[in-house]
Amino acid sequence: MKLTLAIAVALLSFTLATSAQDFTKDVIQNRINSLHAQKSISITSDADAKTTKIMAVSENVSRDEANRSGIMAMNFAIGFFYAGDTLAKSPDSYLLTFWVLSKKPRFGENHAMTVALRDEILVIGSARYAAKPREQMEYLNFEISRENLAKIAGQTDVRFQLGDESFTFTRSQMKLLANVILLTEVWN
C-alpha cells in the first residue's frame, strides 16, 4: 500500500513538474508530430531577431464557395510570434491571414469578418487589407483572440463571413484550428 502511494505521489510530482515547464522548440515540434500535422503546421526560429514563429496553413475553401464568391481560390494561415526560443505561456491572440486569389479585388471595400457559431455571432472585426492586383492576390489580416479561436475550434459546421461573402470552414480547416489551440496550450 505504501509503495503504491509512493509511486502515485512520484507520478503526480513528475506530471506537475513537466507540465509547468516552458515549451522549447523541440517540445513543440514533438507536439506537431504527435498531432500528425507536419504538413500544415511549422515552427521556425529567427536567431538574429531572437523570435520564433508557429504557423499553420489551411487548404483552400471549397471550389463551389470560391466560384460563388467570384474568386479563384482562398486559404488562410494562422499563427503567432514569440520572443526567444521557449514558449512560456499560451498566446492571448493569433494572427489570421486569408490569401485570396481573384481576377479582380473582391474585398477592398468591405473586409470585415464575422463567424456564426451555433448560439453566438463572433465579430472578429475589420482586416488590415492589402491587394496586389498584378499578382491577382488580396490579403486580409486579422487578430483573433485565443478565446474566440477556441470557441470556433470547438464547434462543427462553422460559417464565416468575409465582407459580403459567406464561407464554411472545411472539416480539415476545423481540425487545423483545433490543433493550433492544442499545440499552444501551455500549463503553468
N, C-alpha and C positions, 0 to 999 in steps of 0.2 A: 504494500500500500504506500509506504513512504517513498519507495523507488518510483512508483507511478506518479505520485505527487511531485517529486523532484524533476522528473522528465517533463511533466506538464508545465511546471514553472520555468524550466530552462527553455522549452519550446516557445512559451509565451514571451519570455525575455528576448529571445533571438528574433522573434517576429516583430516585436515592438522596436527593437534596435535597428533592424534592417528597414522597417517601414519609415522610420524617422530620418533615414539618411537622405542626403541630396542625391539627385539623379545625374550621373555622368552621361556623357555621350554614348559610352558603351552600354550602359544600362538601358538607355532609351532605344538604342539600336536593337538590343535584345528584345525589348517590348515590341518594336516594329516587326521583328522576325516572328515573335510568338503570335502576333495578330495576322501573320501571313500577308503583310501589307507592304512588302519591299518594293513592289511595282508602283505603288501610288503614294507612299509616304517616304520622305527623305529627311535626313538630318545632316547639316553641313556646318562647318566652323570656318570663321574668318580670323586667322591668328593676328593679322595686322589690326583689325578693328576690335578684336577681343570680344566677338559676338558669335552666337550660334543661332542657326535658323532651322526650324522644323516646318516643313511644307508638305501638304497633301494636295494632290492634283486629281480632279474627278474626270470621269468620262463625260462625253457630250450629253446634252439634253436629248430627248427623243427626236428623231428625224421629223415625225409628224408635228411636234410642237415647234420645232425650228421653222419648218415650212409655213405653218400657220402664222408665225410671228414675223415672217418676211426676212429671216436671217438664214445664213447657210449652215452655221454651227455655233454652239456655245458650250463652254465648260467653265469650271471655276477652280480656283486654288484657295486653300485656307491654311493659315499658319501664323507664326509669330517669331520674333527675335527675342533673345535674352542675352544678358551680359555674361561674358565668360564662357566656360565650358561645362558648367554644372547648373542644372535646373533646381533652384532652391524652393520654389513654390509654384503651384498651378497658376497659369496666366489668368488675369482678370478678363482679358478680351483677346480677340483674334483678328487678323486681317483677312478679309474675304474679298477676292477679286474675281469678277466674271470677265472672261475673254470672249468677245462676240465677233464672229466673222460674218460680215454683211457687205453687200454691194454698195449700200449707202447707209449712213449712220441712222440707227433706229432709236437710240436712247439719248440723243443730245439735248432734247428739250425736257424730257421727263425721265429722271434716273433715280427715282425713289424706290425703296424696296419694302414690301410687307410680306409676312409669312402667315398663312392661315393654318392654325392648329385646330384640333378637334373642338376646343372650347375657348379659344383665345386668338386674337389677331396681334401678332408682334409687329410693331413699327420699327424697322431697322433704321430707316432714315434715308437721307439723300446721299448719293455716292459722290466721291471725288471722281469726276468724269474726265476721260481723255479719249481722243479719237485720232486715228492715223488713217485718213481716207485712202491714201495711196496704197497702203497695205490692206485695206478693207477691214480694219480692226477698230473695235471700241473696247475700252477698259472701264469697268465700273468697280470702284474700290470702296469697300465698306469696312467699318469696325463693328464687330458683333461681340456682345458680352458672353462670357462663359455660361452664365445663367440661361440666356436665350438660346445659345447653341445646344446646351443640354436639353432644353425643352424640345427643340426641333428634333434632335437625335433620338429622343425617347418616344417618338411617335411613328406612325406609318401613314402612308398616303398623304404626304405634306405638299401643299401647293404654295407657290410663292409668286409674287408679282414684282416685275421689274418694269418701271414706267407703266405703260398701258398694256403690257403683255403678261400673260399668265403661263406658268410652267409648273411641272410636278417633279419633285426630286425623285430620281430613279431609286430602285432598291440598292443598287451599288453605291450611289451617292449618299444615301442614308447610312449605309454601313461605314462609309468613309468618315462621315461626320461623327458617328458614334465612336469609331476608332480614334479619332483626334481627341475626343473627351477622355477615353480610357488611357490613351498614351500619355496624356499630360496631367494625369491625376497624381499629385504629389501628396503623400500623407506625412503630416508633421505632428 
